[in-house]
Amino acid sequence: MPALDSVLQQKLQLLEAKHAKRALQPVTREGGVLVQSGEKPLVSFSCNDYLGLSHHPKVIKAAANALKTYGAGAGASRLVTGNHPLYAQLETRLAEMKGTQAACVFGSGYLANLGTIPALVGAGDLIIMDKFSHACMLDAARLSGATVMRFAHNNLEHCRMLLEANRADHQNCLILTETVFSMDGDRAPIPALAKLAEEFDGWLMTDSAHDLFSPTTLHPSPSTISMGTLSKAIGSYGGYVCGSYTLVEYLKTSARSLIYSTALPPTSVAASIAALEIITSSPELCEAPLENARYFTTRLGMETAQSAIVPVILGDNEKALAASAILKEKGFLVTAIRPPTVPQHTARLRFAFSAAHTKAQIDAVAAIVKGLLHA
Ligand SMILES: *Cc1c(COP(=O)(O)O)cnc(C)c1O
């Protein structure tokens, strides 16, 4: 066997022994929350298409029209010839909805973080981030060359301690957190973090990938840097950063993941615009996933859900995988989430609730989970 393969085989065997190896499963989604995994139709609680917009007829129509008119691909980076006029429409709409002066759309949420954070801070600067922040914020922080420190999850005192001890030794300071945490479903204390940023002459950047564009979850401070994705509740693909005119002007000339990567296909941009129109004209749609999540936590006697995401923490990898397999057998897709995505010994089932789930589906899955927890 070539040396490369034998080294990789060893690494794979180690992962397998820890039940930490990941593998791709073919899945097709045909609208609503029904998916097809292999031969088996399943009700999914593992999609981030919270509002069911990826299959909304108006979204599909907008994407199909853009496809027929403008073709399948953008052809170049936005800085070269890929900046289709649809981009300006989408950015205006995003800024309006987030209450900021401007917005910048990127190829994905990952690329938005990867481009923005190193554009804002570098060697000699300080990043202080919540320990549970998404992997792509951590990757971006490391890439930036700034000093990176992490505070205990949602722990304002710890964040303040790190600022007190380190802020003075650095030029610029960026605080990073998520508004809704992707694997725990809880919310960050954004107003308190914004205050800390102000007090220590720093900037706050929030990742709202799992926020649902509901008026109650929008940003309190126009001076924060607000990042998000078009790939989840918006049902399409892409990422964005909202903030001041100056911030956006600067990102468009500095963010490397924007400059050196091909623009999104016009289909994705058109789909996002249509999805944002639907949200604006039916704001009640954004409340439904949280209502469904709360229905589930009530059924199980758990703490009331704070967002559309509800973790059921089981501990061992093996236990989480076994629970996921039982649910699959009974017709439900609930993917097990394991370290390093979540901390050691907190492997879990992660439920993502959609506006498209019915009470009967939630009742059925809750009954199985109850059985699993009391087994
Ligand atoms: C999914 C996710 C991203 C990445 O967004 P994509 O558009 O999928 O690349 C970034 N941050 C958080 C918190 C996420 O959950």
The ligand as an SDF file (V2000), in Angstrom:
LIG
                    3D

 15 15  0  0  0  0  0  0  0  0999 V2000
  -23.8800   26.6380    9.3180 C   0  0  0  0  0  0  0  0  0  0  0  0
  -23.1290   27.6540   10.0710 C   0  0  0  0  0  0  0  0  0  0  0  0
  -22.2040   28.4740    9.4310 C   0  0  0  0  0  0  0  0  0  0  0  0
  -21.8090   28.2700    7.9970 C   0  0  0  0  0  0  0  0  0  0  0  0
  -22.8020   28.6770    7.1010 O   0  0  0  0  0  0  0  0  0  0  0  0
  -22.8610   28.0100    5.6450 P   0  0  0  0  0  0  0  0  0  0  0  0
  -23.6590   28.9610    4.8420 O   0  0  0  0  0  0  0  0  0  0  0  0
  -23.4910   26.6870    5.8270 O   0  0  0  0  0  0  0  0  0  0  0  0
  -21.4370   27.9010    5.1770 O   0  0  0  0  0  0  0  0  0  0  0  0
  -21.6020   29.4720   10.1550 C   0  0  0  0  0  0  0  0  0  0  0  0
  -21.8770   29.6550   11.4600 N   0  0  0  0  0  0  0  0  0  0  0  0
  -22.7510   28.8800   12.1130 C   0  0  0  0  0  0  0  0  0  0  0  0
  -23.0340   29.1370   13.5490 C   0  0  0  0  0  0  0  0  0  0  0  0
  -23.4050   27.8480   11.4380 C   0  0  0  0  0  0  0  0  0  0  0  0
  -24.2420   27.0510   12.0990 O   0  0  0  0  0  0  0  0  0  0  0  0
  1  2  1  0
  2  3  1  0
  2 14  2  0
  3  4  1  0
  3 10  2  0
  4  5  1  0
  5  6  1  0
  6  7  2  0
  6  8  1  0
  6  9  1  0
 10 11  1  0
 11 12  2  0
 12 13  1  0
 12 14  1  0
 14 15  1  0
M  END
$$$$
